[in-house]
Amino acid sequence: MHGYSTPLRDMRFVLHELLGAERLSGLPGYADATPETIDAVLEEAAKLAENVLAPLNRSGDEEGCVYENGVVRTPRGFKEAYARFREGGWTGVSAAPEHGGQGLPKLVNFVLEEMFSSANFAFAIYPGLSQGAYNAIQLHAEEGLQRIYLPKLADGSWSGTMCLTEPQCGTDLGLIHTRAVPAEDGSYRLTGTKIFISAGEHDLTSNIVHLVLARLPDAPTGTRGISLFVVPKFLPVRRNGGWEAGARNGVRCAGIEHKMGIKASSTCTMQFEDAVGWLVGEPHKGMRAMFTMMNGARLAVGLQGLAAAEAAYQKARAYARERLQGRSLKGAAMPGEPADPIIVHPDVRRNLLTIKAFVEGARALAYWVGYHLDLQARHPDPAERAAADDLAALMTPIVKAFLTDQGFTATNLAMQVFGGHGYIRETGVEQHVRDVRIAQIYEGANGIQALDLVGRKLGQNTGRLLRRFFHPMAAFLEEHGKDPTLAELLAPLARAFGRLQQATVLIAQKGLKDPEEAAAAASDYLQLFGYVALGWMWARMAVVAREKLPRANGEASFYDAKLQTAHFYMQRTLPHATAHFAALAAGKDSLMVLPADAF
């Protein structure tokens, strides 16, 4: 079974050659984020991913988490690995220095999330949730709560969760029943049940900080009546000039789920029984605060789709080079062997190139969005911050849904390369298929992401968000479209972009008259958008590779592979966009005409 090898060269290509991440060091607070510093951080993280996390991936899956009397034990080796993770400062890479973090750009954290998720998908969920809790408390909680919780989340001694879902409500959070009653001391008492809570209980940290959605007694109905609370497993106490875990709060784990994948990540049912909590933000405005955590989590889940595809691709690529079966149709490639390696066969190459084109294009797209998160947070010009925020908002549902849909497809293709050997545990590829399947479901199922894109993002501020993507892409095509050496790449991309623009107008026109028309088109529209967005990334990467190739010295093969993969994407993958355009243009009738009892 092949282990994980961090694709540092490709990560650096995207960061430094495509995005020009060195410009981040010119933003306020990011002076230390030089290319040399970023590369050094990535090299150390790669060692941790390859040597500590990846070796626990299969054993963690086979052992899983164990629940007994309200206590959850993570698989063997996880506590020790988490201790090393903490000691290395990886829990606070992008946390503020005043809280003990390193203050590095969010983009760097994007790269690390991909890396750690590729190495050990389930393990990476624990610190990922803590980062989300840190962000929500930093942006929305009052200063007293920040002083208690942010340093503990940044150093990883305490971890975080987000508690939204209840037995009767998942997507429709307006149906939650958990209640919060004010207490005389300014705190609240929460009672209710939350389900599917990732990392709700475990043995990695001394305390777990739950961010819980609940209703106040005077709350209006629906999502307008939801408030957000911080509810720790152990109540914080002041000792020796710092905060520590004190008395047990009224929070307990009632059980864990037995899942298809991510078995080393505890997925819990949590009971809140008169639990002490503190309000985060304003009363009845909890959804606004929770969306800080949810949007970050959605981008992180998109990275999980990319990460699983990368890990599966590495296994499939190695297997295809080694497995001897049949002969090349052009004649024996290895006459001295009884058969040729299966990488000579066109269909195996189709599978591998499809994964490769997705992984490298998705990496560029995700990091590009991460770069804009840093511009939104730190750029001194308010107009630039607003533009970056618009783009990140537009692309969040696309990164979440498209990268997880295609990530699942990619892991399946990787398993197909193995044939029957991929269906058994020994090769390890089937675990990637099982693990990544959840990414299409949690943090808002992908159908909901499509509705968010069509129902909220397209028309927001009279299409302002869309213009943040459409205008620079149109300018890129205009700038490079007259170059005859790029015609083979840009002509199909320009046609697909035209279909995306046409689909946008079509949805706007039909959706105004009939909301079901927009909803019926939503998933196909998101997929169309995703294919075009990856196409743009590939065109940009091809331009960079073509410029670098004449003076590439020992790296000519790297840049040449970029160009060849870009051509593959435009010729063999981008045409899927046409099918999605045809489907959405067909309208809602064939979806909605069938009576419910005819299903």
PABA-275071 format. One record per residue (C-alpha): residue in three letters; x, y, z. Coordinates in steps of 0.5 Angstrom, whole numbers, plus 500, padded with zeros to 3 digits. Example, Ala and Ser with C-alpha at 12.3 -4.5 7.8 and 13.67 -1.06 7.14 Angstrom:
// PABA-275071
ala525491516
ser527498514
// end
This chain:
// PABA-275071
met500500500
his503507498
gly503512503
tyr502520502
ser507524499
thr506532499
pro505535493
leu510541495
arg512543488
asp505543485
met503547492
arg509552491
phe507553483
val500555485
leu502559491
his508563488
glu508562480
leu500563479
leu497567485
gly504571487
ala502570494
glu509574496
arg504580495
leu501578502
ser507580506
gly505587504
leu499587507
pro498589514
gly500584519
tyr503579514
ala510582514
asp513575516
ala509571510
thr515571505
pro515566500
glu521563504
thr517563511
ile511560507
asp516554504
ala519553510
val512552514
leu510547508
glu516543509
glu515542516
ala508541515
ala509535510
lys514532515
leu508531520
ala503529515
glu507524512
asn511521518
val505522523
leu498523521
ala498518514
pro501512518
leu495513523
asn490513517
arg488506516
ser489504523
gly484509525
asp479507520
glu479500522
glu479501530
gly475507530
cys472511536
val470507542
tyr464510546
glu463508553
asn459511559
gly459518556
val466517554
val469517547
arg476514546
thr480516539
pro484510536
arg491508538
gly496513536
phe491519536
lys492522542
glu500522541
ala499525534
tyr495531537
ala500532542
arg505533537
phe500537532
arg499542538
glu507542540
gly508544533
gly504550533
trp499547528
thr493549531
gly494556531
val498558524
ser493563522
ala491565529
ala492572532
pro499573535
glu496576541
his492569542
gly499565542
gly498564534
gln503565528
gly498570525
leu500567518
pro495568512
lys489564511
leu492562505
val497558508
asn492555512
phe488553506
val494549504
leu495546511
glu488543511
glu489540504
met495537506
phe493534513
ser486532510
ser490528505
ala494525510
asn489523515
phe482525513
ala479524520
phe484527524
ala484533521
ile477534522
tyr478535530
pro483542529
gly479544523
leu473545527
ser477548533
gln479554528
gly472555526
ala470556533
tyr476561534
asn474565528
ala466565530
ile468567537
gln474572535
leu469576530
his462576534
ala464574542
glu465580547
glu472581549
gly471577556
leu469571552
gln475572547
arg480573553
ile478566556
tyr477562549
leu481564544
pro488563547
lys486556549
leu483554542
ala489557539
asp494553542
gly490547542
ser489545549
trp481546548
ser478544542
gly471547539
thr465544535
met459547532
cys452544534
leu447546529
thr443540527
glu437536531
pro433530530
gln427534527
cys431539523
gly438539519
thr438544513
asp431548516
leu435550522
gly428555524
leu425548527
ile430548532
his428546539
thr434547544
arg432553549
ala436558553
val434561559
pro437567562
ala440566569
glu441572574
asp449572573
gly448574566
ser449567563
tyr444562560
arg442555561
leu441551555
thr437544554
gly436540548
thr439535544
lys444536538
ile446530533
phe451529528
ile456533532
ser463532529
ala468532535
gly463533540
glu466528545
his473525545
asp480525549
leu485529545
thr484536549
ser482538556
asn476541554
ile471542549
val468549547
his461548544
leu458553539
val450552540
leu444555536
ala438555541
arg432559542
leu431565548
pro424565551
asp422571547
ala425568541
pro421570534
thr419563530
gly424561524
thr431563523
arg430570526
gly429567533
ile436563533
ser441565538
leu448563539
phe452561545
val458558547
val458552552
pro464549555
lys464542557
phe468544563
leu467551566
pro473555565
val476557572
arg482562573
arg488559576
asn495561576
gly494567572
gly490563566
trp484559565
glu483552566
ala478547565
gly474547572
ala467544574
arg463539569
asn458543565
gly451540564
val453537557
arg454530555
cys455525550
ala449520549
gly452516543
ile456516537
glu454514530
his457508526
lys459511519
met460509512
gly467513513
ile471518517
lys471513523
ala476516527
ser472522527
ser467522533
thr460524531
cys456525537
thr449526540
met450531545
gln445532551
phe445539554
glu441539560
asp441546564
ala448547561
val451554563
gly453558556
trp454565554
leu451569549
val455570543
gly453576539
glu446579539
pro440576541
his436572536
lys442574531
gly445567532
met445565524
arg449571522
ala455569527
met454562526
phe455563518
thr462565520
met464558522
met459555517
asn462559511
gly469557513
ala467550514
arg464550507
leu471552504
ala474547509
val470541506
gly471543499
leu479542501
gln477535503
gly474533497
leu481536493
ala485532499
ala482525498
ala482526491
glu490527491
ala491522496
ala487517492
tyr491519485
gln497518488
lys495511490
ala492510483
arg498513479
ala503508483
tyr499502482
ala498504474
arg506504473
glu507497477
arg501493475
leu503489469
gln497486465
gly496486458
arg500489452
ser500496449
leu496496443
lys502499439
gly506493441
ala510491447
ala512497451
met516492456
pro518486452
gly522483457
glu516483462
pro511478461
ala506484460
asp506492460
pro504496466
ile497498465
ile499505465
val500504457
his492503456
pro488509454
asp482508459
val487507465
arg490514462
arg483517462
asn482515469
leu488518471
leu488524467
thr481526469
ile483526476
lys490529475
ala486535471
phe481535477
val486535483
glu491541480
gly485545477
ala481545484
arg488546488
ala488553484
leu481555485
ala481553492
tyr488557493
trp485563489
val479563494
gly483563500
tyr488568497
his482573497
leu480571504
asp486575506
leu485581501
gln478581505
ala481581512
arg487585511
his487590505
pro488597507
asp483599501
pro476598503
ala474597496
glu479592495
arg476588501
ala469589499
ala471586492
ala475580495
asp469579500
asp464579494
leu468574490
ala469569496
ala462569498
leu460567491
met465562490
thr464559497
pro458554495
ile462552488
val468550492
lys464546497
ala460543492
phe464542486
leu470540489
thr466535493
asp462532488
gln468531483
gly473529489
phe468523490
thr468522483
ala476522483
thr476517488
asn472512485
leu476513478
ala482511482
met479505485
gln477503478
val484504476
phe486498481
gly480494479
gly478488484
his484490488
gly481497489
tyr475494492
ile479491498
arg482494504
glu489492503
thr490497497
gly487503502
val484506496
glu477504498
gln477508504
his478515501
val472513497
arg468512504
asp471518507
val470523502
arg463521501
ile460525507
ala463531504
gln457532499
ile453532505
tyr455535511
glu456543512
gly450544508
ala448538502
asn451540495
gly444541493
ile443546498
gln449550496
ala446550489
leu440553491
asp445558495
leu448560489
val442561485
gly437564490
arg442568494
lys448570490
leu446571483
gly442576484
gln445579490
asn446587489
thr444587482
gly449581480
arg455585483
leu458578486
leu457575479
arg461581476
arg467579481
phe468573477
phe465574470
his469581469
pro476579470
met475572466
ala472576460
ala478581461
phe483574461
leu480571455
glu480578451
glu488579453
his490572451
gly485570446
lys488573440
asp494569441
pro494563436
thr498559440
leu493559445
ala487558441
glu486551442
leu486552450
leu482558450
ala477557444
pro473551448
leu474555454
ala471562451
arg465557449
ala463554456
phe464561459
gly459564454
arg454558456
leu455560463
gln453567461
gln447565457
ala445560463
thr445566468
val441570464
leu436564463
ile435563470
ala434570472
gln429571467
lys425564469
gly427565476
leu423571477
lys417568474
asp417561477
pro422560483
glu421552481
glu425554475
ala431557478
ala431551483
ala430546478
ala436549474
ala441550480
ser445544481
asp446544473
tyr448551474
leu453550479
gln456544476
leu457548469
phe460554473
gly465549477
tyr467546470
val468553467
ala472556473
leu477550473
gly478551466
trp480559467
met485556472
trp487551467
ala488557462
arg492561467
met496556469
ala498554462
val500561460
val505561466
ala507554464
arg508557457
glu512563460
lys517559464
leu518553460
pro524556455
arg528557461
ala526551466
asn532548466
gly531541470
glu524543471
ala522542463
ser518536465
phe514539470
tyr511545466
asp510541460
ala506536464
lys502543466
leu501544459
gln499537456
thr494537462
ala491543461
his489541454
phe486534456
tyr482538461
met479543455
gln478537450
arg476531455
thr473535461
leu470541460
pro465539455
his461536461
ala459543462
thr455543455
ala451537458
his449541464
phe447547460
ala443543456
ala440540462
leu438546466
ala436549459
ala430544459
gly427547465
lys423544470
asp417540467
ser420534467
leu422534474
met416537477
val410534472
leu411527476
pro406526481
ala409524488
asp405517488
ala408515482
phe415515485
// end
